[in-house]
Amino acid sequence: DGGITQSPKYLFRKEGQNVTLSCEQNLNHDAMYWYRQDPGQGLRLIYYSQIVNDFQKGDIAEGYSVSREKKESFPLTVTSAQKNPTAFYLCASSTGQRGGYQETQYFGPGTRLLVL
Amino acid sequence: GNSVTQMEGPVTLSEEAFLTINCTYTATGYPSLFWYVQYPGEGLQLLLKATKADDKGSNKGFEATYRKETTSFHLEKGSVQVSDSAVYFCALSDRLAGTASKLTFGTGTRLQVTL
């Protein structure tokens, strides 16, 4: 079955530590996205990528970094510069075809990041 | 900028009751509109979508109509079940540079259905 997988389900970060969240998709989608969800709030866009080796900042990119070396993979690193990292992180993908604003974004199951 | 406003929850209903969750939006251009559902501890699942004015999206008994004149996309279901208990997010999609799209979400409405 095609879909998006995220790992781990729970991740604990110590002060000053960088941590990396994994996102893999086998939907053959070109576009991938990272969102952050805080309690009682909607999702906010961190980074997005339209094609391999290209990515752009979203609304809340500070303290985060990404890479896109393979079409299937879009890992997110939460750096020590992110002072309030506790949140639920969701990865999504879409086909990335022209007229993309009409497309559906499909979401993974999420990773919950907690600070020790 | 774009924004989405949803009614605040929680919404508590008895099984078989009628459901309406209000959603209004502000956007330039002609966005697509979506309803996503999130069950506890899980990611978001697409419930339904509409891509142009007067389109009606429907799925699993849920419906929503894209009303450009009132900038609304209210979610309705005629008879809710306990299994519908979840958080519902209204979202609009606008074009980013190139071929990617950006989803702007409302804050979500929690629905609790009791027997």
gemmi code that builds the backbone of each chain (N, CA, C; Angstrom):
import gemmi

chains = {
    "A": [
        ("ASP", (0.840, -1.201, 0.000), (0.000, 0.000, 0.000), (0.871, 1.245, 0.000)),
        ("GLY", (0.480, 2.242, -0.809), (1.223, 3.490, -0.816), (0.858, 4.349, 0.360)),
        ("GLY", (1.842, 5.130, 0.827), (1.554, 6.009, 1.936), (2.785, 6.734, 2.406)),
        ("ILE", (2.624, 7.412, 3.535), (3.697, 8.178, 4.147), (3.983, 7.596, 5.517)),
        ("THR", (5.239, 7.357, 5.785), (5.635, 6.858, 7.095), (6.521, 7.884, 7.786)),
        ("GLN", (6.320, 8.014, 9.084), (7.126, 8.903, 9.899), (7.675, 8.118, 11.073)),
        ("SER", (8.908, 8.399, 11.418), (9.495, 7.742, 12.581), (10.452, 8.696, 13.274)),
        ("PRO", (10.613, 8.520, 14.583), (9.837, 7.631, 15.446), (8.464, 8.218, 15.753)),
        ("LYS", (7.647, 7.497, 16.460), (6.338, 8.020, 16.850), (6.497, 9.040, 17.978)),
        ("TYR", (7.417, 8.766, 18.896), (7.750, 9.676, 19.990), (9.260, 9.915, 19.976)),
        ("LEU", (9.658, 11.133, 20.257), (11.072, 11.488, 20.264), (11.323, 12.445, 21.426)),
        ("PHE", (12.403, 12.173, 22.143), (12.745, 13.007, 23.280), (14.038, 13.751, 22.977)),
        ("ARG", (14.035, 15.030, 23.265), (15.206, 15.846, 22.998), (15.728, 16.438, 24.297)),
        ("LYS", (17.043, 16.373, 24.456), (17.686, 17.018, 25.594), (18.071, 18.437, 25.196)),
        ("GLU", (18.265, 19.279, 26.170), (18.674, 20.653, 25.916), (19.960, 20.684, 25.083)),
        ("GLY", (19.977, 21.529, 24.074), (21.173, 21.696, 23.257), (21.396, 20.616, 22.216)),
        ("GLN", (20.454, 19.706, 22.093), (20.629, 18.584, 21.176), (19.863, 18.808, 19.877)),
        ("ASN", (20.446, 18.404, 18.770), (19.716, 18.359, 17.509), (19.068, 16.982, 17.364)),
        ("VAL", (17.861, 16.949, 16.851), (17.211, 15.669, 16.591), (16.635, 15.693, 15.183)),
        ("THR", (16.565, 14.505, 14.563), (16.077, 14.408, 13.184), (14.850, 13.512, 13.127)),
        ("LEU", (13.810, 14.023, 12.473), (12.571, 13.294, 12.275), (12.559, 12.774, 10.840)),
        ("SER", (12.161, 11.521, 10.712), (12.178, 10.888, 9.400), (10.804, 10.977, 8.736)),
        ("CYS", (10.802, 11.169, 7.421), (9.579, 11.122, 6.623), (9.894, 10.435, 5.298)),
        ("GLU", (9.169, 9.371, 5.014), (9.356, 8.622, 3.771), (7.995, 8.434, 3.097)),
        ("GLN", (7.977, 8.585, 1.754), (6.728, 8.333, 1.024), (7.001, 7.458, -0.200)),
        ("ASN", (6.048, 6.587, -0.493), (6.159, 5.739, -1.688), (4.999, 5.992, -2.635)),
        ("LEU", (4.541, 7.245, -2.653), (3.432, 7.656, -3.513), (3.921, 8.238, -4.829)),
        ("ASN", (5.236, 8.317, -4.992), (5.840, 8.917, -6.177), (5.478, 10.401, -6.312)),
        ("HIS", (5.295, 11.057, -5.167), (4.963, 12.480, -5.164), (6.229, 13.328, -5.262)),
        ("ASP", (6.107, 14.445, -5.990), (7.242, 15.362, -6.103), (7.340, 16.311, -4.914)),
        ("ALA", (6.206, 16.790, -4.421), (6.196, 17.822, -3.382), (6.047, 17.190, -1.997)),
        ("MET", (6.820, 17.690, -1.045), (6.727, 17.234, 0.343), (6.772, 18.435, 1.265)),
        ("TYR", (6.179, 18.258, 2.455), (5.972, 19.370, 3.378), (6.180, 18.909, 4.818)),
        ("TRP", (6.579, 19.859, 5.659), (6.601, 19.637, 7.099), (5.734, 20.701, 7.773)),
        ("TYR", (4.859, 20.216, 8.678), (4.003, 21.094, 9.468), (4.240, 20.835, 10.946)),
        ("ARG", (3.970, 21.861, 11.722), (4.007, 21.751, 13.178), (2.595, 21.983, 13.712)),
        ("GLN", (2.188, 21.149, 14.679), (0.878, 21.304, 15.305), (1.056, 21.471, 16.809)),
        ("ASP", (0.536, 22.565, 17.353), (0.527, 22.810, 18.782), (-0.897, 22.627, 19.308)),
        ("PRO", (-1.032, 22.274, 20.579), (-2.367, 21.977, 21.127), (-3.355, 23.111, 20.890)),
        ("GLY", (-4.529, 22.760, 20.404), (-5.576, 23.745, 20.194), (-5.332, 24.679, 19.032)),
        ("GLN", (-4.351, 24.368, 18.211), (-4.053, 25.236, 17.077), (-4.080, 24.436, 15.785)),
        ("GLY", (-4.183, 25.154, 14.708), (-4.058, 24.518, 13.401), (-2.604, 24.227, 13.094)),
        ("LEU", (-2.372, 23.687, 11.932), (-1.021, 23.336, 11.521), (-0.340, 24.534, 10.875)),
        ("ARG", (0.965, 24.640, 11.091), (1.747, 25.720, 10.492), (2.882, 25.120, 9.677)),
        ("LEU", (3.152, 25.712, 8.511), (4.120, 25.183, 7.571), (5.535, 25.553, 7.976)),
        ("ILE", (6.419, 24.544, 8.072), (7.812, 24.773, 8.441), (8.682, 24.892, 7.192)),
        ("TYR", (8.693, 23.868, 6.363), (9.460, 23.823, 5.125), (8.661, 23.042, 4.085)),
        ("TYR", (8.984, 23.281, 2.822), (8.428, 22.470, 1.758), (9.469, 22.278, 0.662)),
        ("SER", (9.235, 21.224, -0.124), (10.159, 20.895, -1.206), (9.346, 20.475, -2.420)),
        ("GLN", (9.689, 21.041, -3.570), (8.968, 20.694, -4.789), (9.644, 19.584, -5.574)),
        ("ILE", (10.971, 19.544, -5.497), (11.730, 18.524, -6.215), (12.984, 18.196, -5.422)),
        ("VAL", (13.652, 17.164, -5.831), (14.887, 16.747, -5.172), (15.906, 17.883, -5.220)),
        ("ASN", (16.628, 18.028, -4.115), (17.691, 19.030, -3.969), (17.185, 20.465, -3.983)),
        ("ASP", (15.912, 20.649, -3.735), (15.347, 21.990, -3.630), (14.363, 22.034, -2.486)),
        ("PHE", (14.425, 23.076, -1.659), (13.439, 23.240, -0.592), (13.348, 24.720, -0.243)),
        ("GLN", (12.206, 25.090, 0.334), (11.920, 26.483, 0.634), (11.399, 26.615, 2.057)),
        ("LYS", (11.661, 27.768, 2.670), (11.147, 28.026, 4.009), (9.642, 28.287, 3.964)),
        ("GLY", (8.972, 27.794, 5.010), (7.578, 28.111, 5.220), (7.438, 29.263, 6.186)),
        ("ASP", (6.380, 29.256, 6.960), (6.080, 30.376, 7.851), (6.896, 30.380, 9.140)),
        ("ILE", (7.369, 29.199, 9.561), (8.042, 29.118, 10.869), (9.322, 28.300, 10.768)),
        ("ALA", (10.197, 28.628, 9.826), (11.389, 27.824, 9.544), (12.523, 28.005, 10.563)),
        ("GLU", (12.512, 29.057, 11.342), (13.629, 29.325, 12.243), (13.808, 28.208, 13.261)),
        ("GLY", (15.051, 27.705, 13.372), (15.342, 26.625, 14.299), (15.181, 25.236, 13.705)),
        ("TYR", (14.852, 25.171, 12.433), (14.671, 23.896, 11.730), (15.546, 23.861, 10.476)),
        ("SER", (15.893, 22.640, 10.036), (16.558, 22.469, 8.753), (16.048, 21.196, 8.104)),
        ("VAL", (16.153, 21.134, 6.780), (15.689, 19.970, 6.027), (16.698, 19.629, 4.942)),
        ("SER", (16.509, 18.470, 4.349), (17.258, 18.073, 3.157), (16.328, 17.278, 2.269)),
        ("ARG", (16.640, 17.234, 0.983), (15.835, 16.438, 0.040), (16.788, 15.823, -0.977)),
        ("GLU", (17.464, 14.772, -0.560), (18.442, 14.106, -1.414), (17.812, 13.020, -2.267)),
        ("LYS", (16.672, 12.519, -1.841), (15.925, 11.510, -2.585), (14.472, 11.935, -2.697)),
        ("LYS", (13.842, 11.531, -3.739), (12.433, 11.899, -3.949), (11.564, 11.381, -2.819)),
        ("GLU", (11.914, 10.200, -2.290), (11.063, 9.541, -1.310), (11.220, 10.095, 0.102)),
        ("SER", (12.273, 10.852, 0.361), (12.648, 11.162, 1.737), (12.801, 12.662, 1.971)),
        ("PHE", (12.315, 13.134, 3.101), (12.368, 14.569, 3.427), (12.546, 14.707, 4.948)),
        ("PRO", (13.723, 14.447, 5.467), (13.936, 14.509, 6.912), (13.981, 15.935, 7.440)),
        ("LEU", (13.500, 16.104, 8.640), (13.479, 17.400, 9.327), (14.378, 17.330, 10.552)),
        ("THR", (15.299, 18.288, 10.670), (16.135, 18.378, 11.858), (15.673, 19.547, 12.716)),
        ("VAL", (15.404, 19.262, 13.969), (15.054, 20.296, 14.935), (16.347, 20.649, 15.663)),
        ("THR", (16.841, 21.844, 15.451), (18.137, 22.219, 16.002), (17.996, 22.798, 17.409)),
        ("SER", (19.127, 22.985, 18.042), (19.132, 23.552, 19.388), (18.669, 25.010, 19.384)),
        ("ALA", (18.645, 25.619, 18.205), (18.186, 27.006, 18.099), (16.670, 27.123, 18.231)),
        ("GLN", (15.972, 26.001, 18.113), (14.514, 26.011, 18.271), (14.227, 25.914, 19.765)),
        ("LYS", (13.802, 27.004, 20.340), (13.684, 27.093, 21.806), (12.414, 26.469, 22.352)),
        ("ASN", (11.444, 26.253, 21.523), (10.194, 25.659, 21.988), (9.793, 24.530, 21.045)),
        ("PRO", (10.525, 23.419, 21.057), (10.308, 22.388, 20.050), (9.176, 21.414, 20.362)),
        ("THR", (8.653, 21.435, 21.569), (7.626, 20.467, 21.942), (6.382, 20.684, 21.099)),
        ("ALA", (6.037, 19.692, 20.292), (4.905, 19.804, 19.362), (4.713, 18.468, 18.670)),
        ("PHE", (3.671, 18.397, 17.884), (3.377, 17.249, 17.025), (3.771, 17.654, 15.618)),
        ("TYR", (4.654, 16.862, 14.976), (5.174, 17.209, 13.666), (4.581, 16.277, 12.613)),
        ("LEU", (4.046, 16.874, 11.567), (3.375, 16.123, 10.515), (4.053, 16.385, 9.180)),
        ("CYS", (4.296, 15.310, 8.477), (4.855, 15.361, 7.138), (3.727, 15.110, 6.146)),
        ("ALA", (3.778, 15.755, 5.006), (2.744, 15.584, 3.990), (3.388, 15.561, 2.613)),
        ("SER", (2.640, 15.075, 1.630), (3.125, 15.104, 0.253), (1.962, 15.343, -0.701)),
        ("SER", (2.295, 15.842, -1.885), (1.308, 15.989, -2.954), (2.012, 15.739, -4.282)),
        ("THR", (1.240, 15.543, -5.342), (1.879, 15.156, -6.600), (2.797, 16.249, -7.127)),
        ("GLY", (2.454, 17.526, -6.838), (3.324, 18.600, -7.291), (3.165, 18.940, -8.749)),
        ("GLN", (2.014, 18.561, -9.309), (1.784, 18.896, -10.713), (1.355, 20.347, -10.841)),
        ("ARG", (1.370, 20.857, -12.036), (0.907, 22.225, -12.270), (-0.558, 22.324, -11.881)),
        ("GLY", (-0.945, 23.464, -11.380), (-2.295, 23.589, -10.823), (-2.313, 22.997, -9.439)),
        ("GLY", (-1.145, 22.995, -8.798), (-0.988, 22.287, -7.536), (-1.836, 22.790, -6.406)),
        ("TYR", (-2.354, 24.010, -6.495), (-3.146, 24.505, -5.390), (-4.450, 23.742, -5.242)),
        ("GLN", (-4.840, 22.990, -6.240), (-6.056, 22.190, -6.149), (-5.790, 20.803, -5.602)),
        ("GLU", (-4.535, 20.484, -5.425), (-4.193, 19.130, -5.059), (-4.433, 18.845, -3.598)),
        ("THR", (-4.601, 17.571, -3.330), (-4.726, 17.110, -1.964), (-3.341, 16.844, -1.397)),
        ("GLN", (-3.112, 17.267, -0.177), (-1.917, 16.872, 0.542), (-2.271, 15.685, 1.425)),
        ("TYR", (-1.438, 14.657, 1.376), (-1.634, 13.448, 2.163), (-0.639, 13.464, 3.318)),
        ("PHE", (-1.137, 13.120, 4.488), (-0.345, 13.258, 5.711), (0.111, 11.915, 6.269)),
        ("GLY", (1.283, 11.962, 6.905), (1.763, 10.831, 7.665), (1.143, 10.793, 9.052)),
        ("PRO", (1.507, 9.804, 9.874), (0.901, 9.638, 11.191), (1.460, 10.574, 12.247)),
        ("GLY", (2.574, 11.257, 11.964), (3.099, 12.247, 12.884), (4.152, 11.721, 13.847)),
        ("THR", (4.980, 12.646, 14.339), (5.970, 12.377, 15.388), (5.758, 13.394, 16.493)),
        ("ARG", (5.640, 12.892, 17.714), (5.490, 13.802, 18.863), (6.854, 14.011, 19.490)),
        ("LEU", (7.302, 15.263, 19.521), (8.598, 15.612, 20.071), (8.416, 16.229, 21.452)),
        ("LEU", (9.154, 15.688, 22.415), (9.085, 16.167, 23.790), (10.484, 16.545, 24.264)),
        ("VAL", (10.572, 17.567, 25.079), (11.860, 18.019, 25.600), (12.048, 17.507, 27.018)),
        ("LEU", (13.208, 16.871, 27.267), (13.507, 16.364, 28.606), (14.031, 17.481, 29.491)),
    ],
    "B": [
        ("GLY", (-3.202, 38.346, 4.382), (-2.946, 36.959, 4.025), (-4.187, 36.114, 4.182)),
        ("ASN", (-4.053, 34.868, 3.774), (-5.179, 33.938, 3.879), (-5.443, 33.546, 5.325)),
        ("SER", (-6.677, 33.267, 5.632), (-7.014, 32.797, 6.973), (-8.286, 31.953, 6.922)),
        ("VAL", (-8.423, 31.092, 7.927), (-9.591, 30.231, 8.067), (-10.099, 30.327, 9.498)),
        ("THR", (-11.388, 30.503, 9.637), (-11.998, 30.599, 10.955), (-13.020, 29.487, 11.120)),
        ("GLN", (-12.851, 28.714, 12.173), (-13.795, 27.638, 12.487), (-14.492, 27.922, 13.800)),
        ("MET", (-15.688, 27.346, 13.943), (-16.372, 27.471, 15.218), (-15.569, 26.749, 16.296)),
        ("GLU", (-15.597, 27.313, 17.479), (-14.855, 26.715, 18.570), (-15.601, 25.508, 19.106)),
        ("GLY", (-14.855, 24.543, 19.559), (-15.463, 23.380, 20.170), (-15.255, 23.409, 21.670)),
        ("PRO", (-15.493, 22.294, 22.323), (-15.947, 21.066, 21.678), (-17.437, 21.110, 21.344)),
        ("VAL", (-17.787, 20.344, 20.324), (-19.170, 20.134, 19.978), (-19.568, 18.751, 20.490)),
        ("THR", (-20.564, 18.702, 21.330), (-21.012, 17.429, 21.901), (-22.409, 17.130, 21.401)),
        ("LEU", (-22.565, 15.966, 20.773), (-23.849, 15.566, 20.200), (-24.191, 14.140, 20.608)),
        ("SER", (-25.448, 13.863, 20.611), (-25.897, 12.485, 20.800), (-25.847, 11.765, 19.462)),
        ("GLU", (-25.676, 10.462, 19.529), (-25.656, 9.664, 18.291), (-26.933, 9.894, 17.502)),
        ("GLU", (-26.795, 9.977, 16.192), (-27.869, 10.205, 15.222), (-28.291, 11.666, 15.131)),
        ("ALA", (-27.666, 12.564, 15.858), (-27.976, 13.983, 15.751), (-27.386, 14.557, 14.476)),
        ("PHE", (-27.888, 15.741, 14.082), (-27.391, 16.462, 12.902), (-26.183, 17.308, 13.298)),
        ("LEU", (-25.188, 17.285, 12.431), (-23.949, 18.010, 12.704), (-23.751, 19.148, 11.721)),
        ("THR", (-23.383, 20.308, 12.244), (-22.872, 21.405, 11.428), (-21.644, 21.973, 12.121)),
        ("ILE", (-20.557, 22.080, 11.385), (-19.364, 22.781, 11.860), (-19.106, 23.909, 10.879)),
        ("ASN", (-19.154, 25.126, 11.394), (-19.009, 26.293, 10.521), (-17.553, 26.582, 10.192)),
        ("CYS", (-17.327, 26.999, 8.961), (-16.003, 27.391, 8.509), (-16.155, 28.550, 7.537)),
        ("THR", (-15.434, 29.630, 7.793), (-15.379, 30.741, 6.845), (-13.913, 31.043, 6.551)),
        ("TYR", (-13.683, 31.668, 5.412), (-12.303, 31.899, 5.011), (-12.118, 33.292, 4.433)),
        ("THR", (-10.876, 33.715, 4.440), (-10.454, 34.946, 3.767), (-9.299, 34.581, 2.864)),
        ("ALA", (-9.412, 34.909, 1.594), (-8.353, 34.553, 0.658), (-8.412, 35.452, -0.560)),
        ("THR", (-7.259, 35.645, -1.153), (-7.224, 36.289, -2.469), (-7.263, 35.176, -3.505)),
        ("GLY", (-7.770, 35.464, -4.638), (-7.810, 34.463, -5.688), (-8.885, 33.414, -5.442)),
        ("TYR", (-8.629, 32.224, -5.949), (-9.638, 31.166, -5.923), (-9.046, 29.900, -5.303)),
        ("PRO", (-9.050, 29.862, -3.976), (-8.430, 28.699, -3.328), (-9.288, 27.446, -3.459)),
        ("SER", (-8.693, 26.314, -3.243), (-9.442, 25.086, -3.016), (-9.695, 24.969, -1.517)),
        ("LEU", (-10.762, 24.275, -1.158), (-11.153, 24.150, 0.247), (-11.213, 22.680, 0.639)),
        ("PHE", (-10.818, 22.403, 1.872), (-10.695, 21.026, 2.342), (-11.248, 20.899, 3.759)),
        ("TRP", (-11.729, 19.705, 4.067), (-11.953, 19.294, 5.439), (-11.096, 18.063, 5.693)),
        ("TYR", (-10.298, 18.154, 6.764), (-9.491, 17.031, 7.227), (-10.012, 16.594, 8.592)),
        ("VAL", (-9.803, 15.308, 8.920), (-10.201, 14.777, 10.214), (-8.974, 14.163, 10.883)),
        ("GLN", (-8.876, 14.373, 12.191), (-7.752, 13.830, 12.961), (-8.289, 13.061, 14.149)),
        ("TYR", (-7.998, 11.763, 14.176), (-8.345, 10.931, 15.319), (-7.210, 11.002, 16.342)),
        ("PRO", (-7.503, 10.738, 17.600), (-6.488, 10.911, 18.661), (-5.166, 10.245, 18.346)),
        ("GLY", (-4.093, 11.017, 18.443), (-2.744, 10.489, 18.269), (-2.365, 10.159, 16.842)),
        ("GLU", (-3.188, 10.558, 15.898), (-2.926, 10.213, 14.498), (-2.698, 11.448, 13.637)),
        ("GLY", (-2.293, 11.213, 12.400), (-2.156, 12.290, 11.443), (-3.499, 12.701, 10.887)),
        ("LEU", (-3.477, 13.587, 9.905), (-4.710, 14.082, 9.300), (-5.114, 13.209, 8.119)),
        ("GLN", (-6.412, 13.004, 7.993), (-6.954, 12.290, 6.846), (-7.869, 13.229, 6.086)),
        ("LEU", (-7.760, 13.213, 4.769), (-8.670, 14.025, 3.969), (-10.085, 13.480, 4.100)),
        ("LEU", (-11.025, 14.355, 4.407), (-12.430, 13.961, 4.491), (-13.149, 14.303, 3.182)),
        ("LEU", (-12.992, 15.551, 2.723), (-13.595, 15.954, 1.461), (-12.949, 17.252, 0.992)),
        ("LYS", (-13.187, 17.591, -0.274), (-12.612, 18.800, -0.839), (-13.541, 19.375, -1.903)),
        ("ALA", (-13.318, 20.666, -2.194), (-14.026, 21.335, -3.289), (-13.063, 22.326, -3.916)),
        ("THR", (-13.026, 22.356, -5.219), (-12.015, 23.157, -5.890), (-12.538, 24.427, -6.537)),
        ("LYS", (-13.848, 24.587, -6.641), (-14.364, 25.832, -7.209), (-15.735, 26.142, -6.618)),
        ("ALA", (-16.172, 27.382, -6.833), (-17.432, 27.845, -6.250), (-18.595, 26.941, -6.658)),
        ("ASP", (-19.456, 26.685, -5.678), (-20.670, 25.873, -5.817), (-20.400, 24.370, -5.886)),
        ("ASP", (-19.132, 23.973, -5.875), (-18.823, 22.541, -5.789), (-19.261, 22.010, -4.427)),
        ("LYS", (-19.740, 20.796, -4.411), (-20.056, 20.120, -3.162), (-19.136, 18.932, -3.009)),
        ("GLY", (-18.403, 18.899, -1.908), (-17.599, 17.735, -1.582), (-18.387, 16.831, -0.651)),
        ("SER", (-18.213, 15.505, -0.809), (-18.939, 14.595, 0.063), (-18.143, 13.312, 0.262)),
        ("ASN", (-18.298, 12.715, 1.440), (-17.591, 11.485, 1.758), (-18.130, 10.949, 3.086)),
        ("LYS", (-18.409, 9.668, 3.158), (-18.827, 8.997, 4.401), (-20.005, 9.696, 5.067)),
        ("GLY", (-20.910, 10.281, 4.293), (-22.083, 10.946, 4.841), (-21.859, 12.414, 5.182)),
        ("PHE", (-20.630, 12.881, 5.110), (-20.311, 14.288, 5.342), (-20.426, 15.048, 4.014)),
        ("GLU", (-20.850, 16.317, 4.119), (-20.952, 17.167, 2.939), (-20.510, 18.582, 3.277)),
        ("ALA", (-19.998, 19.298, 2.276), (-19.700, 20.717, 2.426), (-19.767, 21.349, 1.049)),
        ("THR", (-20.327, 22.557, 0.972), (-20.468, 23.259, -0.300), (-19.638, 24.525, -0.281)),
        ("TYR", (-18.885, 24.743, -1.327), (-18.013, 25.903, -1.495), (-18.899, 27.101, -1.867)),
        ("ARG", (-19.081, 28.020, -0.916), (-19.926, 29.190, -1.126), (-19.055, 30.426, -1.238)),
        ("LYS", (-18.834, 30.883, -2.464), (-17.951, 32.031, -2.661), (-18.597, 33.314, -2.149)),
        ("GLU", (-19.920, 33.423, -2.301), (-20.598, 34.666, -1.937), (-20.567, 34.913, -0.427)),
        ("THR", (-20.518, 33.826, 0.346), (-20.445, 33.970, 1.806), (-19.079, 33.538, 2.348)),
        ("THR", (-18.155, 33.238, 1.483), (-16.818, 32.714, 1.820), (-16.905, 31.670, 2.922)),
        ("SER", (-17.698, 30.648, 2.661), (-17.918, 29.626, 3.678), (-17.787, 28.231, 3.103)),
        ("PHE", (-17.550, 27.276, 3.990), (-17.423, 25.860, 3.592), (-17.839, 25.025, 4.805)),
        ("HIS", (-19.082, 25.129, 5.186), (-19.582, 24.478, 6.401), (-19.701, 22.971, 6.222)),
        ("LEU", (-19.298, 22.241, 7.239), (-19.354, 20.779, 7.212), (-20.651, 20.309, 7.843)),
        ("GLU", (-21.336, 19.357, 7.186), (-22.602, 18.837, 7.691), (-22.639, 17.323, 7.577)),
        ("LYS", (-23.366, 16.725, 8.523), (-23.677, 15.302, 8.436), (-25.043, 15.091, 9.059)),
        ("GLY", (-25.857, 14.297, 8.396), (-27.236, 14.145, 8.828), (-27.404, 13.341, 10.109)),
        ("SER", (-26.525, 12.388, 10.352), (-26.693, 11.505, 11.505), (-25.309, 11.041, 11.950)),
        ("VAL", (-24.822, 11.601, 13.057), (-23.462, 11.282, 13.477), (-23.436, 9.975, 14.275)),
        ("GLN", (-22.270, 9.366, 14.268), (-22.039, 8.130, 15.013), (-20.919, 8.358, 16.032)),
        ("VAL", (-20.839, 7.493, 17.017), (-19.776, 7.604, 18.016), (-18.410, 7.588, 17.344)),
        ("SER", (-18.293, 6.802, 16.281), (-17.014, 6.687, 15.575), (-16.608, 7.973, 14.851)),
        ("ASP", (-17.497, 8.950, 14.760), (-17.164, 10.247, 14.152), (-16.450, 11.174, 15.117)),
        ("SER", (-16.335, 10.781, 16.368), (-15.655, 11.605, 17.370), (-14.196, 11.806, 16.962)),
        ("ALA", (-13.812, 13.066, 16.798), (-12.476, 13.404, 16.289), (-12.356, 14.920, 16.274)),
        ("VAL", (-11.211, 15.399, 15.790), (-11.032, 16.842, 15.560), (-11.113, 17.090, 14.053)),
        ("TYR", (-11.879, 18.074, 13.666), (-12.100, 18.387, 12.258), (-11.453, 19.728, 11.932)),
        ("PHE", (-10.658, 19.732, 10.853), (-9.944, 20.930, 10.435), (-10.441, 21.372, 9.060)),
        ("CYS", (-10.780, 22.636, 8.970), (-11.067, 23.262, 7.686), (-9.765, 23.889, 7.177)),
        ("ALA", (-9.527, 23.812, 5.876), (-8.284, 24.356, 5.332), (-8.513, 24.877, 3.927)),
        ("LEU", (-7.718, 25.846, 3.551), (-7.726, 26.308, 2.167), (-6.334, 26.137, 1.584)),
        ("SER", (-6.301, 25.944, 0.300), (-5.053, 25.676, -0.393), (-4.809, 26.757, -1.420)),
        ("ASP", (-3.635, 27.310, -1.358), (-3.261, 28.335, -2.323), (-1.919, 27.976, -2.918)),
        ("ARG", (-1.654, 28.551, -4.068), (-0.435, 28.181, -4.784), (0.771, 28.844, -4.158)),
        ("LEU", (1.798, 28.027, -3.948), (3.101, 28.573, -3.596), (3.869, 28.800, -4.895)),
        ("ALA", (5.057, 29.299, -4.812), (5.879, 29.438, -6.016), (6.059, 28.068, -6.660)),
        ("GLY", (5.953, 28.013, -7.939), (6.129, 26.742, -8.620), (4.887, 25.873, -8.523)),
        ("THR", (5.069, 24.622, -8.212), (3.960, 23.668, -8.249), (3.510, 23.199, -6.876)),
        ("ALA", (4.121, 23.688, -5.843), (3.693, 23.298, -4.502), (2.481, 24.120, -4.101)),
        ("SER", (1.781, 23.626, -3.097), (0.628, 24.344, -2.576), (0.798, 24.535, -1.083)),
        ("LYS", (0.156, 25.537, -0.545), (0.223, 25.791, 0.887), (-1.167, 25.652, 1.487)),
        ("LEU", (-1.267, 24.875, 2.522), (-2.518, 24.740, 3.256), (-2.530, 25.708, 4.442)),
        ("THR", (-3.589, 26.494, 4.540), (-3.824, 27.325, 5.715), (-4.974, 26.700, 6.485)),
        ("PHE", (-4.739, 26.390, 7.757), (-5.704, 25.636, 8.557), (-6.445, 26.525, 9.542)),
        ("GLY", (-7.669, 26.134, 9.837), (-8.349, 26.653, 11.003), (-7.792, 25.967, 12.243)),
        ("THR", (-8.283, 26.366, 13.406), (-7.753, 25.838, 14.663), (-8.332, 24.477, 15.040)),
        ("GLY", (-9.285, 23.998, 14.273), (-9.839, 22.686, 14.548), (-11.049, 22.752, 15.467)),
        ("THR", (-11.978, 21.836, 15.249), (-13.180, 21.721, 16.095), (-13.289, 20.281, 16.569)),
        ("ARG", (-13.283, 20.125, 17.883), (-13.404, 18.770, 18.441), (-14.872, 18.379, 18.508)),
        ("LEU", (-15.174, 17.209, 17.962), (-16.526, 16.655, 18.002), (-16.531, 15.443, 18.910)),
        ("GLN", (-17.460, 15.434, 19.854), (-17.639, 14.284, 20.720), (-19.074, 13.801, 20.582)),
        ("VAL", (-19.220, 12.539, 20.198), (-20.544, 11.956, 20.016), (-20.768, 10.914, 21.102)),
        ("THR", (-21.888, 11.029, 21.798), (-22.192, 10.104, 22.893), (-23.411, 9.264, 22.551)),
        ("LEU", (-23.486, 8.114, 23.208), (-24.624, 7.211, 22.984), (-25.897, 7.754, 23.612)),
    ],
}
model = gemmi.Model(1)
for chain_id, residues in chains.items():
    chain = gemmi.Chain(chain_id)
    for i, (resn, *xyz) in enumerate(residues, 1):
        res = gemmi.Residue()
        res.name, res.seqid = resn, gemmi.SeqId(i, " ")
        for name, pos in zip(("N", "CA", "C"), xyz):
            atom = gemmi.Atom()
            atom.name, atom.element = name, gemmi.Element(name[0])
            atom.pos, atom.b_iso = gemmi.Position(*pos), 0.0
            res.add_atom(atom)
        chain.add_residue(res)
    model.add_chain(chain)
structure = gemmi.Structure()
structure.add_model(model)
structure.setup_entities()
